[in-house]
């Protein structure tokens, strides 16, 4: 048998094995890597998905928290996992679209090292202040900060996060000379805002929602293009006079090389889940507008969205570090 024949036979066997593996999928537990700490939005949505997907797929979906370095630790672990359909990665627009512009070296390439599965939700943020501060609108806060120019700080849930970029865009637009205080997650940033150590933060609605509904934080605006259903009286930033159209998003990816059939199946199951009335309500409770896209649609969202976030990083004056 010639070398060409042997190579062709080997290739055919490999293709057959891959197709057979995809058809038998899943036949063991599946890992969903959540690259942020427990109790945050990524974690709670991941666990909701794991519970529902375990039931429909017939195999346990296990959430593994791998926090660190704005999602980079978890992303690198997922990138290096076998592309066999048993590892998926929960991502957000900060990881995919902002990190490449604010970190000189990344251990992953969002477009080369992964394949899109589905975007499952849009993740607006809310600008909040302690009620004792006084301002009831963005313009009132700007006036308050301008009177204290150079002496005001703001909190974000991490350097280079969407929270940071939104804070800085406001800071630069109004020339307030505020100081950025990055925290390791939304929870600590909100706690210090509640305690009055920080006068303002722009945070995800999952983490800030309880404090807002309890009257412990005053929401001034949301970053979505439409008002948040749970806060119908709070304007969008556009309504507040800022022509900025940037909403973060959350999605699921798989390591590059994962069989297309498996990617399509997982995508379809998550889309069905988030597009049910129950799924939409659950995601709202966790700070997300439910969407549900195909892999191809997510590819386009990543291309256009990352270009827009890149422009926002430049506008905010955030330098790569």
N, C-alpha and C positions, 0 to 999 in steps of 0.2 A: 504494500500500500504506500502511495507517495505521500510526501510531506503535506502537499496541498489537500489531499483527501483526508489525512489525519486532522489537519487544522479545521477543515469544513465539518468533519464529524464532531470534533470537540466543541465547535461553536454551536452546532445543532443541539448537542446534549445540554450545553449550558442554557440555551434558550428554552429548551424543554423543561429543565429543572426550575428555571425562573418562573415560567408560566404555571407549572404544577404547584409551586410554592404559593403563587398569588391565588390560585384557585382554592387551595386548602386554608387560606388565611381567614381568620386567625386560629392558630392551634396552640397558642400559649399566651401568657399575659403580655400586655402592651404597656410600654412606658410613655407617659406624657411628662416631659420635662418642663417644670415651671421655674424659670430663671430668676425669680424674685423670692423674698422671704415669705413664710406662712402668714396668713390673715390678710394679705393685700389683695387687690383686685385680681391679679394673675392667678393667685393661689385659689381664691374662692370660685372663680369661674372654671378653672381647671378641675376642681373637685366636683363641681356640678356636672361637667362634661363626663368625667370619669364614671360617675355613678350611673348616668343615663346610657352611656356607650357600653358599659359592661353588660347591661341588660340586653341591648339589641345585638351586640356582637357575639355574646355567648362566652366571652373571655374577660377576665378582670383587666381593667385599665387602671394602672397604678400611677399616681402623681408623685414625681420625685422633685423636691425643691432643691435647686442648685443655684442659690443666689450669689451675687458678687459682680462688681465692676460693670454696673448698668446692663446686666444681662449677658455679659461676655462669657462668664464662666459656664453658664448653662448652654449657651450657643456652641461653644467649643466642644463640650461633651457630646452634644447632639450631632455636630458635624462629623465627629470621629466614630459615631456609632455605625454598626453595620446597616446598610440600606435595605433591610429585609422586611420593612413594614411593621417592626415592633418597637420603633422609637419615633416619637413625634415631639415637636418643640412648639411651645406657646410663645409667641412673639408680640411685640407692639411696634408702633411706628418709631418710637425712640430708638429701639435696638436696630431696626432696619434702615431708617432714614436719617437719624440725627447722629448716632454714633460715628458713622463714617466721616462726618464733617467736624466732629469735636475731638476725636482721638486719632493721633497720627498713625498708631498701629492697632489693628484689630486682628483677633485670632480667627476671624471668619469673614467670608464674603457672602452677603445676604443673597446675591443673585447666582453665585456659582456653586456654593456649598449646600444649597437647599433647593427643594422644589416646593412650590406653593400648594397648599391643600384647600384652605378656605379662609376668607376674612369673615369673622362671625359677628363683629360689632364695631361701632364707632364709639370712641371714648372721649367725650367732652370733659372739660375741666371747669371748675368754678373759682372765681376770685372771691376770697373771703377775708373778713376782718373780725376781730372781737367786737361785740356790741358796744363795749365801753369806749371804743376808739372814737365813735361818733359818725363817720361817713356812712351814708346810705346809698351811694351811687359811686361809679368809677370817677366821675368828674369831681365829686366831693372828696374822694380819697386823694386824687391828684392835687387838688388845692391844699389839702392837709399836708401832703408830703412836700409840696413846693415851699410851704412856710418853714419846713425843717430840712431844706435841701442839704444833702451830704450827711445827714444824721439818721436817715431811715434805712432799715434793712428789710429784705423780703426772704421768704423761705421757699425752697424747692425740694422735690423728693429725690434729687440727685443731680450732680453736675452733668450737663448735657441732656437732661430729661426734657420732655415736652413742657413740663412745669417751669423749668429754668428758662426755656426759650420764650415762652409766653410772658413770663415776668420781665425778661430783658427787653422784649419788644415794646412793652408798655414803658419801661424805664427809659429806653432810648427815644421813643416817640415823644415823650413829655419832658425829656432832659431833667430827670429827677435826681440823678446821681445817687441812686439807692445802692446799698451793698448786698450782694448775693450771699446767702447762707445756705449751702447745700446740706441736706440730711440724707441719711441712709434709709430711704423709704418715706412714704406719705405719712404713716402713723406718727413718727417722731416730729415731723414738721408741723403737723396739726396740733400735737400736744403742746409744743412750745408756743404756737399761735394762741391756743386756748388759754395758756398760762399768762399771756401778755408779754412774753419775751420777744416775740416777733409780731409786728403790727399787720402784716399782710402775707398771704400766700395764695398761689393759684394751684389747686389740687384736684385730684380725681374725685368724682362724685361718690364712688364706693366708700372711700376712706372718710370723706368729709360729710357725707349725707347724714349720719346720726347726729353729729354736732349741729348741723344746720337745722334739721327738723326739731331738735331739742332747744333751739334758740340760743345756743352757745356760740355760734358763729353767724355773722351776717353775710349772706351772699350778695355780691354787687353785680356780677355778670357771669354768663357762661360762654364757653368758646365755640359752641356748636352754631350751626347756621339757623337753627330753629330753637325755640325755647325748650328747656328740659321739662318733660311732662310732670315730674314730681315738684317742680318749682315754676309754676306757670306765671308768677308775678315777677320773676327775675329776667331782665332783658339779656339778649345776646350782646356780645361786644360790638357787633355791627350796629345794633339798635342804640348802643351807648355812644356811638360816634366814631368807632374804629373800623376802618375798612380792611380787616384781616380775616381771611377765610381759611383757617387751618384747624382741622379736627383730627385728633389722634385716632388710631384704629388698632384693633387686636386681631390676630390671625393665628392659624396653625400651619406649620411647615413640616417637611420631612427631609431627612438627609438626601442629598443628591444621589440618584441611582435607584431610589425606591421604586418598585414596579408600578407602572401607571395604573394598573387595575386596582391596586391597593389604595393608591392616592385618591382615585375616583370614588371608591367605596367609602373611605373615611370622609371625604368631602361631602358626599351625598347624605351620610348619616348625620353629620353635624348641621348641614343645611336644614334637614327635616326637623331636627331638634330645635334650632333657634327660630324657626319660622312658625312654630305652633303658638297659639295664644299663651300657653303656659310658659313656653320658652322665652317669648318676648317680654313677658312680665318679670320673669326671673332675672333676665339680663338687665332690665331697667333697675331692679332692686340692687344689682351689682354694678351699676353705673355705666351701662352700655346701651346704645341703640342697636337692637338686633339687625343684622344684615343677612349674611349667608351668600357667599359667592362661589362660583366655580373656580377651579385652579387657574384657568385662562384669564378670568376676570381679575383675580388677585394679582396675577402677573402685571397687568396693565395698571392696577392701583398702585403697586409698588413702584413702577417706573415713573408715573406722573406724580405720585405723592412724594416720593423721595426727592425729586427735583424741586418741588415746592418747599419742602422742609429745609433743603439745602439753602435756598434763597432766604428763608426765615432766619437760619443760623447766621448768615452773613449780615442780614439787616439788624439782628440783635447784637452784633459785634462780638460774638463768642469766638475766641481764638482756639485753634486746635492745640491740644496739650498731650 
